[in-house]
Amino acid sequence: MNLTVTKNNKKKIQIKNVISSKKIKKKIFKKLLLLKKNTIIDGFRKGKAPIQLIKKKFKKNIIKEILEKIINKNFLKYIKKKNIKKYSNVQYFLEKYKKGIDLNYTIEFNINYHMLLKKLKKIKLCKLNIKVKKKDINKLILNFQKNISKWISKDGLIKEHNKVYINFKLLSKNKKVIIKKNNFQIIMNKNFLLKKIYKKLINKKKNDKIIVKIKFSKYHPEKKITEKINFFIIKILKIKKKENNKINFKKIQNLGLQIKNIKELKKNILLNLKEESKKITEENLKNQFTKKWNKIFKKKFSKQEKINQIRIIKKNIFLKYKKQNNIFKKSYNINIIKKSKIELKTNYILNKIITNESLFISNQVIKQIYQQTIKNFYKNKLDKTEKNILKNNIRKILLINKAFSFIFKYTFIKNKNCSFNKAFKIHKNIQL
């Protein structure tokens, strides 16, 4: 098999080859003999029709079938030799067959998916091997106890996780009041608050006044302030905290938990922490991959694709803002264009894997998760449209998880020991 292989670009391969006229003639004659043996033609017994009559009746179809078989066989040999597992858009270009003349043909095909898999092998990830210790269990019990206890007033400076009551005005550059709110509550959390707001509030005390200059994102859901320089004038009214110095088992039992003693409680928490550790490890791997994939994968998306992705992000941000109405959250002040590019690149590889690997989720699995979700999170009955949306979302999440599992088989992953507390700090959106 004397092939001439040309790579038009990184994605497209062109193969040129020649089939000798002798080989074609031999194959045609073999096929004619086979047809003569098995074909019944009017006026002749089976296998007794003259070969010239068989030739006249079936020659065109025989030539087409033989050429397709030879070309396809040669193509598959090349694919196997080069270990190309996935390819698409295969096109055949061949000259008209003439008796006694060698036949030239060309095959073109794409190996973009195969190239994507090669890119995956270049990515190195670090898997957190999370170890749960006694102090992690005690800390979680204290935090649980803290969450169920009442807020109490405190003197002194504002610290992380304190609740702060403020009056604030948001002014334009011309000192015009855009938003004004009294007795507004903020939970001090550096992962969720705007960086400038957090830095100005932390370590301040009751009755302090602060001024913060902020330029909001072009895509902020509060349209009055988008892409403008604004000034927050904030007065601190009061500060509250929650006490959680010692584990009080009676306090926890008052919630109606059917736990006999502190030992049993710690055993249950250990099991929960191990499950949570698995989720954190998975999420951390996904985050690492998304960042690294965004750096190495270069693809130009159409203007419409970019616009559609920006619309999806804007819609999600707007719906969250409408529910929470908290202008101080940094998640509303993000660079949507940058986020849309990252999401487009990530969605591209995930969708390619789902399609090319024919990933699917059985209806039985979707039904089970759907029933659990309804039982745990929905008090009111859903209508038909809401049910379908929920089921589709479940299917989508499960398919994405399957696609990520496939990705992790191709990427290089090394293990790294990590404490439970440190894992939560790495995974910033979850707090212990």
C-alpha positions as a printed NumPy array, in Angstrom:
array([[  0.   ,   0.   ,   0.   ],
       [  1.914,   3.075,  -1.333],
       [  0.166,   6.006,   0.307],
       [  0.947,   9.696,  -0.079],
       [ -0.181,  11.448,   3.116],
       [ -0.61 ,  15.228,   3.298],
       [ -1.691,  17.238,   6.37 ],
       [ -3.558,  20.335,   5.151],
       [ -3.689,  21.602,   8.727],
       [ -3.633,  20.141,  12.233],
       [ -7.16 ,  18.813,  11.79 ],
       [ -7.393,  17.582,   8.17 ],
       [ -5.485,  14.684,   6.584],
       [ -5.41 ,  13.851,   2.873],
       [ -4.425,  10.379,   1.606],
       [ -3.595,   9.717,  -2.051],
       [ -3.27 ,   6.176,  -3.366],
       [ -3.318,   4.062,  -6.565],
       [ -5.112,   0.742,  -7.15 ],
       [ -3.492,  -1.333,  -9.903],
       [ -5.7  ,  -2.327, -12.866],
       [ -4.546,  -5.979, -12.443],
       [ -5.881,  -6.061,  -8.866],
       [ -9.236,  -4.592,  -9.949],
       [ -9.511,  -7.03 , -12.897],
       [ -8.766, -10.009, -10.6  ],
       [-11.395,  -8.899,  -8.035],
       [-14.021,  -8.337, -10.764],
       [-13.441, -11.798, -12.242],
       [-13.733, -13.462,  -8.771],
       [-16.995, -11.608,  -8.107],
       [-18.417, -12.592, -11.536],
       [-17.659, -16.28 , -10.87 ],
       [-19.4  , -16.021,  -7.469],
       [-22.468, -14.378,  -9.028],
       [-22.535, -16.975, -11.851],
       [-22.601, -19.736,  -9.262],
       [-25.43 , -18.246,  -7.13 ],
       [-27.559, -16.19 ,  -9.554],
       [-30.719, -17.436, -11.306],
       [-31.403, -15.805, -14.688],
       [-34.51 , -16.476, -16.774],
       [-33.912, -19.221, -19.351],
       [-30.98 , -20.735, -17.472],
       [-30.592, -23.101, -14.553],
       [-28.804, -21.856, -11.403],
       [-25.059, -21.505, -12.09 ],
       [-25.433, -22.192, -15.843],
       [-25.849, -18.614, -17.193],
       [-22.968, -17.485, -19.499],
       [-20.403, -15.255, -17.73 ],
       [-20.744, -12.576, -20.458],
       [-24.455, -12.243, -19.62 ],
       [-23.649, -11.924, -15.889],
       [-20.98 ,  -9.349, -16.764],
       [-23.375,  -7.292, -18.892],
       [-26.067,  -7.267, -16.191],
       [-23.971,  -6.632, -13.024],
       [-20.641,  -5.101, -14.101],
       [-21.37 ,  -1.48 , -13.051],
       [-22.531,  -2.518,  -9.554],
       [-19.61 ,  -4.975,  -9.185],
       [-16.995,  -2.309, -10.047],
       [-18.548,   0.164,  -7.573],
       [-18.704,  -2.444,  -4.767],
       [-15.116,  -3.67 ,  -5.347],
       [-13.602,  -0.168,  -5.446],
       [-15.417,   0.814,  -2.234],
       [-14.166,  -2.336,  -0.469],
       [-10.514,  -1.83 ,  -1.543],
       [-10.495,   1.884,  -0.659],
       [-12.197,   1.319,   2.692],
       [ -9.833,  -1.565,   3.574],
       [ -6.756,   0.587,   2.797],
       [ -8.192,   3.487,   4.808],
       [ -8.871,   1.308,   7.864],
       [ -5.325,  -0.139,   7.66 ],
       [ -3.905,   3.4  ,   7.782],
       [ -6.177,   4.382,  10.715],
       [ -5.11 ,   1.271,  12.663],
       [ -1.409,   1.786,  11.891],
       [ -1.508,   5.436,  13.096],
       [ -3.67 ,   4.513,  16.113],
       [ -6.336,   7.088,  15.179],
       [ -9.34 ,   6.142,  17.283],
       [-11.727,   8.963,  16.364],
       [-12.172,  10.666,  12.993],
       [-14.958,  12.438,  11.119],
       [-16.071,  13.95 ,   7.75 ],
       [-14.523,  11.165,   5.61 ],
       [-14.714,  12.068,   1.892],
       [-13.706,   9.934,  -1.12 ],
       [-12.579,  11.414,  -4.465],
       [-11.84 ,   8.917,  -7.264],
       [-11.358,   9.012, -10.999],
       [-13.677,   7.208, -13.41 ],
       [-12.549,   3.593, -13.787],
       [-11.139,   2.677, -17.206],
       [-10.277,  -0.889, -18.121],
       [ -6.534,  -1.616, -18.059],
       [ -5.628,   1.729, -16.346],
       [ -4.583,   2.09 , -12.701],
       [ -7.114,   4.003, -10.576],
       [ -6.066,   7.068,  -8.564],
       [ -8.14 ,   8.119,  -5.55 ],
       [ -7.99 ,  10.576,  -2.633],
       [ -9.441,  10.39 ,   0.889],
       [ -9.858,  13.411,   3.157],
       [-10.887,  13.247,   6.811],
       [-10.735,  15.21 ,  10.054],
       [ -8.98 ,  14.081,  13.236],
       [ -9.903,  17.068,  15.395],
       [-11.255,  14.871,  18.213],
       [ -8.082,  12.764,  18.175],
       [ -6.042,  15.976,  18.44 ],
       [ -8.172,  17.079,  21.385],
       [ -7.347,  13.838,  23.203],
       [ -3.644,  14.444,  22.52 ],
       [ -4.   ,  17.875,  24.142],
       [ -5.603,  16.266,  27.215],
       [ -2.496,  14.117,  27.74 ],
       [ -0.395,  17.288,  28.131],
       [ -2.437,  18.44 ,  31.14 ],
       [ -1.127,  17.68 ,  34.625],
       [ -3.51 ,  17.765,  37.582],
       [ -3.07 ,  17.395,  41.314],
       [ -5.574,  15.19 ,  43.163],
       [ -6.182,  16.039,  46.802],
       [ -5.864,  13.029,  49.073],
       [ -7.902,  14.479,  51.959],
       [ -7.267,  13.088,  55.432],
       [ -9.96 ,  13.667,  58.06 ],
       [ -8.622,  14.13 ,  61.609],
       [-10.267,  14.371,  65.051],
       [ -9.839,  18.156,  65.121],
       [-11.782,  18.419,  61.806],
       [-14.713,  16.507,  63.358],
       [-14.66 ,  18.704,  66.492],
       [-14.459,  21.855,  64.382],
       [-17.456,  20.794,  62.305],
       [-19.509,  20.032,  65.451],
       [-18.618,  23.488,  66.829],
       [-19.591,  25.148,  63.536],
       [-22.85 ,  23.199,  63.445],
       [-23.543,  24.281,  67.018],
       [-22.63 ,  27.836,  66.05 ],
       [-25.128,  27.821,  63.161],
       [-28.024,  26.79 ,  65.406],
       [-27.142,  29.261,  68.174],
       [-28.427,  32.862,  68.31 ],
       [-26.529,  35.933,  67.215],
       [-25.305,  38.01 ,  70.159],
       [-24.122,  41.629,  70.159],
       [-20.401,  42.224,  70.475],
       [-18.118,  45.166,  71.162],
       [-14.745,  45.572,  69.574],
       [-13.593,  45.037,  65.996],
       [-15.349,  43.346,  63.055],
       [-13.974,  39.857,  62.352],
       [-14.556,  37.124,  59.764],
       [-18.061,  35.556,  59.955],
       [-19.466,  38.421,  62.081],
       [-22.853,  39.853,  61.135],
       [-22.636,  43.608,  60.521],
       [-25.606,  45.998,  60.444],
       [-25.041,  49.091,  58.302],
       [-26.677,  52.156,  56.771],
       [-25.325,  52.843,  53.315],
       [-25.706,  55.159,  50.354],
       [-24.393,  54.509,  46.885],
       [-23.533,  57.788,  45.158],
       [-22.667,  58.586,  41.567],
       [-19.611,  60.621,  40.589],
       [-21.873,  63.707,  40.693],
       [-22.907,  62.805,  44.298],
       [-26.409,  61.79 ,  43.235],
       [-27.947,  59.036,  45.451],
       [-28.51 ,  55.866,  43.389],
       [-29.309,  53.373,  46.19 ],
       [-29.991,  54.016,  49.858],
       [-30.63 ,  51.327,  52.503],
       [-30.886,  51.356,  56.29 ],
       [-30.165,  48.537,  58.741],
       [-28.741,  46.367,  55.942],
       [-27.092,  43.095,  57.068],
       [-23.757,  41.767,  55.837],
       [-22.063,  38.499,  56.839],
       [-18.309,  39.048,  56.78 ],
       [-16.906,  36.503,  54.347],
       [-13.882,  37.359,  52.177],
       [-14.837,  34.763,  49.567],
       [-18.211,  36.353,  48.832],
       [-17.926,  40.096,  49.513],
       [-16.444,  42.665,  47.144],
       [-12.721,  42.842,  47.94 ],
       [-12.652,  46.622,  48.596],
       [-15.749,  46.453,  50.835],
       [-14.328,  43.547,  52.859],
       [-10.945,  45.267,  53.351],
       [-12.576,  48.504,  54.466],
       [-15.009,  46.816,  56.907],
       [-12.715,  44.252,  58.538],
       [-11.269,  45.42 ,  61.891],
       [-13.58 ,  48.457,  62.002],
       [-15.869,  49.089,  65.002],
       [-19.388,  50.293,  65.804],
       [-20.237,  53.871,  64.613],
       [-17.26 ,  53.985,  62.215],
       [-17.895,  55.607,  58.833],
       [-16.16 ,  54.489,  55.654],
       [-16.092,  55.635,  52.021],
       [-15.319,  53.148,  49.252],
       [-14.711,  54.004,  45.59 ],
       [-15.785,  51.205,  43.228],
       [-16.143,  50.785,  39.467],
       [-18.779,  48.173,  38.697],
       [-18.665,  45.696,  35.825],
       [-20.29 ,  46.433,  32.466],
       [-22.557,  43.428,  33.035],
       [-23.619,  44.043,  36.655],
       [-27.351,  43.208,  37.087],
       [-27.986,  46.61 ,  38.73 ],
       [-28.212,  48.625,  35.498],
       [-27.932,  52.06 ,  37.178],
       [-24.305,  51.416,  38.172],
       [-22.851,  49.422,  35.26 ],
       [-19.423,  50.531,  34.032],
       [-19.481,  53.626,  36.26 ],
       [-17.37 ,  54.869,  39.152],
       [-19.52 ,  54.996,  42.298],
       [-18.981,  55.769,  45.983],
       [-20.287,  53.78 ,  48.963],
       [-20.81 ,  55.794,  52.155],
       [-21.231,  53.255,  54.96 ],
       [-22.009,  53.71 ,  58.649],
       [-21.587,  50.702,  60.983],
       [-24.587,  50.41 ,  63.332],
       [-23.862,  47.203,  65.27 ],
       [-21.857,  43.992,  65.179],
       [-23.014,  40.492,  66.143],
       [-21.24 ,  37.166,  66.578],
       [-22.003,  33.563,  67.505],
       [-20.414,  31.792,  70.458],
       [-19.01 ,  28.295,  69.92 ],
       [-16.2  ,  27.699,  72.413],
       [-17.247,  24.25 ,  73.699],
       [-19.253,  21.337,  72.352],
       [-22.641,  21.232,  74.053],
       [-24.219,  17.865,  73.169],
       [-27.541,  18.715,  74.875],
       [-27.919,  21.761,  72.643],
       [-27.48 ,  19.562,  69.553],
       [-29.919,  16.935,  70.897],
       [-32.577,  19.655,  71.288],
       [-32.832,  19.753,  67.48 ],
       [-34.479,  16.294,  67.643],
       [-31.532,  14.329,  66.237],
       [-31.82 ,  10.637,  67.146],
       [-28.237,  10.25 ,  68.393],
       [-27.523,   8.534,  71.742],
       [-24.157,  10.092,  72.587],
       [-21.288,  12.25 ,  71.359],
       [-19.377,   9.164,  70.131],
       [-22.198,   8.238,  67.744],
       [-22.432,  11.865,  66.544],
       [-18.694,  11.92 ,  65.748],
       [-18.979,   8.597,  63.889],
       [-21.795,   9.984,  61.685],
       [-19.868,  13.196,  61.034],
       [-16.763,  11.209,  60.026],
       [-18.812,   9.354,  57.375],
       [-20.278,  12.656,  56.111],
       [-16.844,  14.281,  55.957],
       [-15.461,  11.392,  53.911],
       [-18.322,  11.79 ,  51.415],
       [-17.781,  15.546,  51.335],
       [-14.046,  14.979,  50.765],
       [-14.803,  12.998,  47.587],
       [-16.971,  15.849,  46.271],
       [-14.309,  18.455,  47.067],
       [-11.621,  16.355,  45.347],
       [-13.786,  16.027,  42.2  ],
       [-14.665,  19.733,  42.134],
       [-11.042,  20.698,  42.68 ],
       [ -9.918,  18.509,  39.751],
       [-12.603,  20.076,  37.531],
       [-11.493,  23.603,  38.494],
       [ -7.833,  22.785,  37.812],
       [ -8.688,  21.253,  34.428],
       [-10.877,  24.215,  33.393],
       [ -8.053,  26.7  ,  34.122],
       [ -5.375,  24.645,  32.328],
       [ -7.612,  23.762,  29.359],
       [ -8.434,  27.458,  28.911],
       [ -4.695,  28.212,  28.574],
       [ -3.721,  25.482,  26.085],
       [ -6.861,  25.201,  23.913],
       [ -7.052,  27.794,  21.131],
       [-10.271,  28.014,  19.156],
       [-12.113,  30.905,  17.579],
       [-15.812,  30.849,  18.329],
       [-18.349,  32.667,  16.185],
       [-19.76 ,  36.018,  17.268],
       [-23.189,  34.429,  17.787],
       [-21.755,  31.669,  20.01 ],
       [-20.098,  34.315,  22.197],
       [-23.3  ,  36.399,  22.401],
       [-25.381,  33.33 ,  23.362],
       [-22.949,  32.332,  26.14 ],
       [-22.879,  35.884,  27.546],
       [-26.711,  35.885,  27.578],
       [-26.803,  32.624,  29.562],
       [-24.35 ,  33.961,  32.192],
       [-26.167,  37.317,  32.413],
       [-29.509,  35.588,  32.892],
       [-28.153,  33.373,  35.719],
       [-26.534,  36.346,  37.475],
       [-29.693,  38.442,  37.147],
       [-31.909,  35.685,  38.616],
       [-29.572,  35.271,  41.618],
       [-29.388,  39.03 ,  42.164],
       [-33.177,  39.31 ,  42.005],
       [-33.491,  36.716,  44.806],
       [-30.681,  37.979,  47.067],
       [-30.555,  41.686,  46.141],
       [-27.108,  42.069,  47.732],
       [-25.02 ,  44.636,  45.883],
       [-21.948,  43.785,  47.996],
       [-21.481,  40.256,  46.561],
       [-18.461,  39.995,  44.267],
       [-20.066,  37.266,  42.116],
       [-22.207,  39.986,  40.443],
       [-19.184,  42.101,  39.528],
       [-17.282,  39.573,  37.41 ],
       [-15.774,  39.858,  33.925],
       [-18.512,  38.076,  31.935],
       [-16.558,  38.115,  28.641],
       [-13.648,  36.261,  30.241],
       [-16.047,  33.838,  31.966],
       [-17.932,  33.198,  28.681],
       [-14.667,  32.309,  26.864],
       [-13.737,  29.829,  29.608],
       [-17.219,  28.268,  29.536],
       [-17.261,  28.029,  25.718],
       [-13.908,  26.21 ,  25.691],
       [-14.926,  23.863,  28.517],
       [-18.355,  23.139,  26.979],
       [-16.685,  22.433,  23.623],
       [-14.495,  19.596,  24.96 ],
       [-17.289,  18.199,  27.164],
       [-19.807,  18.123,  24.277],
       [-17.21 ,  16.57 ,  21.947],
       [-16.568,  13.759,  24.435],
       [-20.29 ,  13.189,  25.108],
       [-20.965,  12.946,  21.337],
       [-17.896,  10.973,  20.214],
       [-17.966,   8.543,  23.14 ],
       [-21.78 ,   8.14 ,  22.874],
       [-22.215,   8.826,  26.587],
       [-25.731,   8.428,  27.923],
       [-27.671,   8.246,  31.179],
       [-30.412,   5.667,  31.583],
       [-33.947,   6.871,  32.326],
       [-33.983,   4.669,  35.438],
       [-31.018,   6.56 ,  36.964],
       [-32.603,   9.927,  36.118],
       [-35.891,   8.79 ,  37.663],
       [-34.19 ,   7.737,  40.945],
       [-32.294,  11.039,  41.317],
       [-35.39 ,  13.01 ,  40.297],
       [-37.47 ,  11.328,  43.041],
       [-34.755,  11.966,  45.683],
       [-34.482,  15.625,  44.593],
       [-38.258,  16.154,  44.788],
       [-38.367,  14.506,  48.219],
       [-35.475,  16.542,  49.679],
       [-35.829,  19.978,  48.075],
       [-39.341,  20.581,  46.742],
       [-42.357,  21.114,  49.002],
       [-44.79 ,  22.268,  46.295],
       [-45.864,  20.118,  43.348],
       [-44.17 ,  20.819,  40.018],
       [-46.087,  21.241,  36.762],
       [-45.205,  19.236,  33.644],
       [-42.793,  21.869,  32.234],
       [-40.938,  22.23 ,  35.566],
       [-40.618,  18.43 ,  35.851],
       [-39.082,  18.205,  32.347],
       [-36.661,  21.055,  33.082],
       [-35.544,  19.344,  36.298],
       [-35.074,  15.969,  34.552],
       [-33.095,  17.592,  31.712],
       [-30.865,  19.381,  34.229],
       [-30.225,  16.075,  36.048],
       [-29.325,  14.396,  32.731],
       [-27.024,  17.296,  31.784],
       [-25.162,  17.249,  35.143],
       [-24.69 ,  13.464,  35.027],
       [-23.413,  13.595,  31.418],
       [-20.941,  16.356,  32.33 ],
       [-19.694,  14.256,  35.27 ],
       [-19.244,  11.259,  32.927],
       [-17.341,  13.435,  30.445],
       [-15.044,  14.698,  33.232],
       [-14.414,  11.085,  34.331],
       [-13.314,  10.355,  30.745],
       [-11.043,  13.447,  30.769],
       [ -9.375,  12.355,  34.025],
       [ -8.438,   9.009,  32.399],
       [ -6.394,  10.882,  29.77 ],
       [ -4.79 ,  13.568,  31.943],
       [ -1.753,  12.988,  34.162],
       [ -2.86 ,  13.059,  37.811],
       [ -0.585,  12.927,  40.83 ],
       [ -1.799,  12.598,  44.427],
       [ -1.168,  15.182,  47.105],
       [ -1.897,  14.65 ,  50.81 ],
       [ -4.021,  17.4  ,  52.279],
       [ -5.812,  18.112,  55.554],
       [ -9.578,  18.536,  55.468],
       [ -9.354,  22.162,  56.631],
       [ -6.752,  23.05 ,  53.99 ],
       [ -8.865,  21.384,  51.28 ],
       [-11.725,  23.717,  52.119],
       [ -9.405,  26.726,  51.897],
       [ -8.23 ,  25.6  ,  48.455],
       [-11.807,  25.042,  47.41 ],
       [-12.765,  28.634,  48.285],
       [-16.512,  28.467,  47.795],
       [-16.998,  25.936,  50.621],
       [-16.391,  26.903,  54.223],
       [-15.787,  24.608,  57.189]])
